[in-house]
């Protein structure tokens, strides 16, 4: 018997892929209590442009520290999973959590970062939607519920936030609550970054909203560049006039492609990716793996088109 439970929510709605309330739909999510099932489900999150993340914790009074109960992930392509940290464990998610190329959006991400680091993970790609909201919106409260209410007219029920996350089995209501928070964090990220992209502030604010570890900050202060596992951070030089022309052409291509796929332009690739392409001018598909922001799935999906665009310039 498989240890995965696919749960179809009846009360939690999703705007994934649309901002039209008439097309809202309930998304299923998987509650994973077996490491093999977690490993299989996590494959859907490889090379996603952005992942919504949330955690549920409980206080371990023997150590006076928060312990992880659940890890919740949501993808733009509709996958939503709730991994039971006490039953399945989180080791299968280590590669994703520690991959700096895997951008993960969480609200008040400093808390999730701290809990995951305390559990032994070298967290790499967290972006804080709380910081993005404060830089984008004018609200009295920037809680996830308030931001969701402002953006989507959906005020979240936080009744289960302080429920007992240690006990097993967890209730259906607890699992619904947990899965929805990751999904809403993703949708808040998508909405805010669309607004920021429209006025040319996306790259700057994403940089501000990234969670940087204490160790990494100390290394930077000493002039030490932190190690990266794959698709490393790239410091680009100023563009020449010709390279700026190439970037504008690539932006036109990206804009048309994003429109045809009905997704925000940043989900095709970031501005920094276009700038790196203009500087490096790769000619072979293999060379794209060294370009900032291009993972295996994006190269498979867009690689030939990118090379065609570059070769035509």
C-alpha positions as CSV (number, residue, x, y, z in Angstrom):
1,X,0.0,0.0,0.0
2,X,1.3,3.4,-1.0
3,X,1.9,5.8,1.9
4,X,0.9,8.9,-0.1
5,X,-2.5,10.4,0.4
6,X,-3.9,12.6,-2.4
7,X,-6.3,15.0,-0.8
8,X,-8.7,17.0,-2.8
9,X,-9.6,20.3,-1.1
10,X,-13.2,21.5,-1.3
11,X,-12.8,24.8,0.5
12,X,-9.4,26.2,-0.7
13,X,-9.4,28.0,-4.1
14,X,-6.5,28.7,-6.4
15,X,-5.7,31.5,-8.8
16,X,-2.7,29.6,-10.3
17,X,-2.4,30.5,-14.0
18,X,-5.1,33.1,-13.9
19,X,-6.3,36.2,-12.1
20,X,-9.9,35.7,-13.2
21,X,-12.0,34.7,-10.2
22,X,-14.5,33.0,-12.5
23,X,-11.9,30.4,-13.3
24,X,-10.8,29.7,-9.7
25,X,-10.4,26.0,-9.0
26,X,-9.6,23.8,-6.1
27,X,-6.2,22.1,-6.3
28,X,-5.5,18.7,-4.9
29,X,-2.4,18.2,-2.8
30,X,-0.4,15.2,-1.7
31,X,0.3,14.4,2.0
32,X,3.5,12.4,1.9
33,X,4.4,10.1,4.8
34,X,6.9,7.8,3.1
35,X,10.5,8.8,1.9
36,X,10.1,7.0,-1.5
37,X,6.9,8.8,-2.2
38,X,8.4,12.1,-1.2
39,X,11.4,11.5,-3.5
40,X,9.0,10.8,-6.4
41,X,6.8,13.8,-5.8
42,X,9.8,16.2,-5.5
43,X,10.8,15.5,-9.1
44,X,8.0,17.8,-10.2
45,X,9.8,20.7,-8.4
46,X,13.1,20.4,-10.2
47,X,13.9,23.4,-12.3
48,X,10.7,25.3,-11.5
49,X,11.1,29.0,-11.9
50,X,9.7,29.6,-8.4
51,X,8.3,27.4,-5.6
52,X,6.0,28.4,-2.8
53,X,7.3,27.2,0.6
54,X,5.9,27.0,4.1
55,X,6.7,25.0,7.2
56,X,4.7,24.0,10.3
57,X,6.6,23.5,13.6
58,X,6.2,22.6,17.2
59,X,8.1,23.5,20.3
60,X,10.4,20.7,21.6
61,X,10.5,21.6,25.3
62,X,13.4,19.2,26.0
63,X,15.6,21.3,23.8
64,X,13.6,24.6,23.9
65,X,13.8,24.7,20.1
66,X,11.2,24.6,17.3
67,X,11.1,21.3,15.4
68,X,9.8,20.8,11.9
69,X,6.5,19.0,11.6
70,X,5.7,19.6,7.9
71,X,7.3,21.1,4.8
72,X,4.8,22.4,2.2
73,X,5.7,23.2,-1.4
74,X,3.6,24.6,-4.3
75,X,4.7,24.9,-7.9
76,X,3.4,27.2,-10.7
77,X,2.5,24.1,-12.7
78,X,0.0,23.1,-10.0
79,X,1.8,20.5,-7.8
80,X,1.2,21.0,-4.1
81,X,2.8,18.6,-1.6
82,X,2.9,18.4,2.2
83,X,5.8,16.3,3.4
84,X,5.5,14.9,6.9
85,X,8.9,15.7,8.5
86,X,8.2,13.2,11.4
87,X,7.1,10.3,9.2
88,X,8.8,10.7,5.8
89,X,11.6,13.0,7.0
90,X,13.1,15.8,4.9
91,X,16.3,14.2,3.6
92,X,14.8,13.7,0.2
93,X,14.2,17.4,-0.1
94,X,17.8,18.3,0.8
95,X,19.0,18.9,-2.8
96,X,16.1,21.2,-3.5
97,X,16.4,23.2,-0.2
98,X,20.2,23.6,-0.6
99,X,20.2,24.5,-4.3
100,X,20.8,28.2,-4.9
101,X,19.2,28.0,-8.3
102,X,15.9,26.8,-6.8
103,X,14.1,30.1,-5.9
104,X,11.6,29.5,-3.1
105,X,9.1,32.1,-1.9
106,X,8.0,32.1,1.7
107,X,6.2,34.7,3.8
108,X,8.3,35.8,6.7
109,X,11.0,33.6,5.2
110,X,13.5,34.4,7.9
111,X,11.5,32.1,10.3
112,X,11.5,29.2,7.8
113,X,15.1,29.7,7.0
114,X,16.0,29.5,10.7
115,X,13.9,26.4,11.3
116,X,15.4,24.6,8.3
117,X,18.9,25.6,9.2
118,X,18.3,24.4,12.8
119,X,17.3,21.0,11.2
120,X,20.7,20.8,9.5
121,X,19.9,22.3,6.0
122,X,22.2,24.8,4.3
123,X,19.2,26.8,2.9
124,X,20.1,28.7,-0.3
125,X,17.3,30.1,-2.4
126,X,14.7,31.6,-0.1
127,X,13.0,34.9,-1.1
128,X,10.8,36.7,1.4
129,X,7.4,37.7,0.2
130,X,6.9,39.8,3.4
131,X,9.8,42.0,2.2
132,X,8.4,42.2,-1.3
133,X,5.0,43.2,0.1
134,X,6.5,45.9,2.2
135,X,8.4,47.3,-0.8
136,X,5.3,47.1,-3.1
137,X,2.1,47.7,-1.1
138,X,0.8,50.2,1.4
139,X,-1.0,48.3,4.1
140,X,-1.5,48.5,7.9
141,X,-0.6,44.8,8.3
142,X,1.7,42.7,6.0
143,X,0.7,39.3,7.4
144,X,0.1,36.7,4.7
145,X,-3.7,36.9,5.5
146,X,-3.7,40.7,5.1
147,X,-1.7,40.6,1.9
148,X,-3.8,37.8,0.4
149,X,-7.0,39.7,1.3
150,X,-5.6,42.9,-0.3
151,X,-4.4,41.2,-3.5
152,X,-7.1,38.5,-4.0
153,X,-10.0,39.3,-1.7
154,X,-9.2,36.1,0.2
155,X,-8.6,36.4,3.9
156,X,-7.0,33.3,5.3
157,X,-8.3,31.5,8.3
158,X,-5.4,31.2,10.7
159,X,-7.2,29.2,13.4
160,X,-4.9,26.3,13.0
161,X,-1.7,28.2,13.0
162,X,-1.2,27.5,16.7
163,X,-2.7,24.0,16.7
164,X,-0.7,21.0,17.9
165,X,1.6,20.1,15.0
166,X,3.4,17.4,17.1
167,X,0.4,15.0,17.3
168,X,-0.3,12.3,14.8
169,X,-2.6,11.8,12.9
170,X,-3.0,15.4,11.9
171,X,-6.5,16.5,11.1
172,X,-7.8,17.2,7.6
173,X,-8.3,20.8,8.6
174,X,-4.7,21.1,9.7
175,X,-3.4,19.7,6.4
176,X,-5.7,21.9,4.3
177,X,-4.4,24.9,6.2
178,X,-0.8,23.9,5.7
179,X,-1.1,23.2,2.0
180,X,-2.9,26.5,1.3
181,X,-0.3,28.6,3.0
182,X,2.4,27.4,0.5
183,X,0.1,27.9,-2.4
184,X,-0.8,31.5,-1.3
185,X,2.9,32.4,-0.7
186,X,3.5,31.4,-4.3
187,X,0.6,33.4,-5.7
188,X,1.6,36.4,-3.6
189,X,5.1,36.2,-5.1
190,X,3.7,35.9,-8.6
191,X,1.4,38.9,-8.2
192,X,4.0,41.2,-6.5
193,X,6.8,40.3,-9.0
194,X,4.4,41.1,-11.9
195,X,3.9,44.5,-10.4
196,X,7.6,45.1,-9.8
197,X,8.5,43.9,-13.4
198,X,6.0,46.4,-14.9
199,X,7.9,49.3,-13.4
200,X,11.4,47.9,-13.8
201,X,12.1,47.1,-10.2
202,X,12.0,43.3,-10.2
203,X,15.7,42.4,-10.2
204,X,16.5,45.0,-7.5
205,X,13.7,44.0,-5.2
206,X,14.3,40.3,-5.6
207,X,17.9,40.9,-4.5
208,X,16.7,42.8,-1.5
209,X,14.2,40.1,-0.6
210,X,16.6,37.2,-0.7
211,X,17.4,35.6,2.6
212,X,21.1,35.6,3.2
213,X,22.5,33.4,6.0
214,X,24.6,34.9,8.8
215,X,27.6,32.9,7.7
216,X,27.3,34.1,4.1
217,X,27.0,37.7,5.3
218,X,30.1,37.3,7.4
219,X,32.0,35.8,4.4
220,X,30.9,38.7,2.2
221,X,32.1,41.2,4.7
222,X,35.5,39.5,4.7
223,X,35.5,39.5,0.9
224,X,35.0,35.7,0.6
225,X,32.7,34.5,-2.1
226,X,30.3,31.8,-0.8
227,X,30.4,28.4,-2.5
228,X,27.6,27.5,-4.8
229,X,26.6,24.0,-5.9
230,X,25.3,24.6,-9.4
231,X,24.1,27.4,-11.7
232,X,26.2,29.8,-9.5
233,X,25.6,33.4,-8.9
234,X,27.2,35.5,-11.7
235,X,28.5,39.0,-11.4
236,X,28.0,40.6,-14.8
237,X,30.0,43.5,-16.2
238,X,28.3,46.6,-17.7
239,X,26.8,45.9,-21.1
240,X,28.2,47.4,-24.3
241,X,25.8,49.2,-26.6
242,X,25.7,46.1,-28.9
243,X,24.9,43.9,-25.9
244,X,22.1,46.2,-24.8
245,X,20.6,45.9,-28.3
246,X,20.8,42.1,-28.0
247,X,19.1,42.2,-24.6
248,X,16.2,44.3,-26.0
249,X,15.7,41.8,-28.8
250,X,15.7,38.9,-26.4
251,X,13.2,40.8,-24.2
252,X,10.9,41.1,-27.3
253,X,11.2,37.3,-27.8
254,X,10.5,36.6,-24.1
255,X,7.5,39.0,-24.1
256,X,5.9,37.2,-27.1
257,X,6.6,33.8,-25.6
258,X,5.3,34.7,-22.2
259,X,2.1,36.0,-23.8
260,X,1.6,32.8,-25.8
261,X,2.1,30.7,-22.7
262,X,0.0,33.0,-20.5
263,X,2.7,33.3,-17.9
264,X,4.7,36.3,-16.5
265,X,7.8,37.1,-18.4
266,X,10.1,36.3,-15.5
267,X,8.9,32.6,-15.6
268,X,10.5,32.3,-19.0
269,X,13.8,33.8,-17.7
270,X,15.0,36.7,-15.7
271,X,16.6,39.9,-17.0
272,X,19.9,38.8,-15.6
273,X,19.7,35.7,-17.7
274,X,19.2,37.8,-20.9
275,X,22.1,40.0,-20.0
276,X,24.4,36.9,-19.4
277,X,23.2,35.5,-22.8
278,X,24.1,38.8,-24.5
279,X,27.6,38.8,-23.0
280,X,28.4,35.1,-23.4
281,X,26.6,34.6,-26.8
282,X,26.6,30.7,-26.4
283,X,26.3,28.9,-29.7
284,X,25.9,25.3,-28.6
285,X,23.1,23.9,-26.4
286,X,25.7,22.5,-24.0
287,X,27.0,26.0,-23.2
288,X,23.6,27.1,-21.9
289,X,24.1,25.2,-18.7
290,X,26.7,27.9,-17.7
291,X,24.2,30.7,-18.1
292,X,22.7,32.2,-15.0
293,X,19.1,31.0,-14.3
294,X,19.0,28.3,-16.9
295,X,18.4,24.8,-15.5
296,X,17.9,21.6,-17.2
297,X,14.2,21.9,-17.8
298,X,14.4,25.4,-19.2
299,X,17.2,24.4,-21.5
300,X,15.1,21.5,-22.7
301,X,12.1,23.7,-23.2
302,X,13.6,26.9,-24.5
303,X,17.2,26.2,-25.4
304,X,16.8,25.8,-29.1
305,X,14.7,28.9,-29.3
306,X,17.3,30.9,-27.4
307,X,20.1,29.8,-29.7
308,X,17.9,30.6,-32.7
309,X,17.4,34.1,-31.4
310,X,21.1,34.6,-30.6
311,X,22.2,33.3,-34.0
312,X,19.8,35.7,-35.8
313,X,21.3,38.8,-34.1
